[in-house]
Amino acid sequence: MNRNMTSTMTLACALLAGCATPAPTSTPKPVDPTHRKLLTLDAHLDTPVHFGRAGWDFGARHDPATEIAQLDLPRMADGSLDGGFFVIYTEQGPLTADGFAAARRHALERSALIDTTLARHADRIGVATSAHEARRLDATGKLVAFKSIENSYPLGESVTALGEFQHQGVRLVGVVHSLNNQFADSSTDTPRWNGLSPLGRDWVAEMNRLGMVIDASHASDAVVDQLLDLSRAPLLLSHTSSRTSFDHPRNLDDARIRRIAAAGGAVCASTIYLGTMRMSARRSELFDQIDHIGGMTPAQQAALGKEWLALEAATPMWSTSFDQYMASLRHLIDVAGIDHVCMGADFDGGGGFPGLDDVSLLPRITARLKAGGMSDEDLGKLWSGNLLRVLDAAAKAAQ
């Protein structure tokens, strides 16, 4: 998630809101056979913010004309998105005992909510904790759900809670979010630790010991450097763009992208910060409200969604075109190499733009790359192979 332009941008979902009753949409366009046959995974899906909403059903189709949630099971089928990492996001709060306790409660509740939601749709989507399980689920025709953590703030002042979340199925963990925490400096905050804190160094060792994948998205440049120096396993950036494509501290410079690739890691191409973010005072207020959408009544959700949609129709939040996105993706591939790029659009967490509004439009990416001459083998690496390889490498490093 990317609420890091100002302190008020603390949503659990930037392009989500709206009516509680799903409405039918037009018949989806046929998906290119190449895209349909690929195992397609996204490294960062913020949709769990919706899982607790009254009247909202993950298994039902939601109409983007009236509801801006970007992902549900039917639209995953439309876009042939086979799954990905469903995020346990926690807003950054005070570094106090009370703050840590509240964050831990929230993260545990969100983790449990993901479990119960997936269980209700177990005939269509299965839980995976390894690359092998993901491929097995795909072979049986089921969608794939991993769990990840965005922001290690809920761990408090000890790294032992990582083991608890691993036991709950979490396999990917981001060290920091939009503000500094007890482990590390954020890319969008004033440095406190000049990289990792002493506790952050312990965090790296414990992540390696447990075989969990380190997610360096949102981390400062100094943190990325120190993670590369300390980690025995490759790094993943679950939703990050190149700073060459758009100069913003949330993006990563090409030299570090090359270092991540050289160490066996991967950078998952995001749709955010590829152009100017048009943030007004009112839109920022709506971000804050959306962060609490799970506690709203259906009528409140509908009112929030209607206002958000009106703002988006008048002025899209991102000044990004599909052509710009494809250029940024190609640049990332050129810099890192095809073996070190993956996909992480940040849907339901601020990602998406006109022309790539939700998961049903993902086949456009494959079609454009295929038209440009990319082989089916390389498309397979991009859509899941590299992500699963990093997952395997982390498990192997633990052994």
Secondary structure, 3 states (H helix, E strand, C coil): CCCCCCCCCCCCCCCCCECCCCCCCCCCCCCCHHHHHCCCEEEEECHHHHCCCCCCCCCCCCCCCCECCCCCHHHHHHCCCCEEEEEEECCCCCCCHHHHHHHHHHHHHHHHHHHHHHHHCCCCEEECCCHHHHHHHHHCCCEEEEEEEECCHHHCCCCCHHHHHHHCCEEEEECCCCCCCCCECECCCCCCCCCECHHHHHHHHHHHHHCCEEECCCECHHHHHHHHHHCCCCEEEEEECECCCCCCCCCECHHHHHHHHHCCCEEEECCCCCCCECCCHHHHHHHHHHCCHHHCCHHHHHHHHHHHHHHHHHCCCECCCHHHHHHHHHHHHHHHCHHHEEECCCCCCCCCECCECCHHHCHHHHHHHHHCCCCHHHHHHHHHHHHHHHHHHHHHHHC
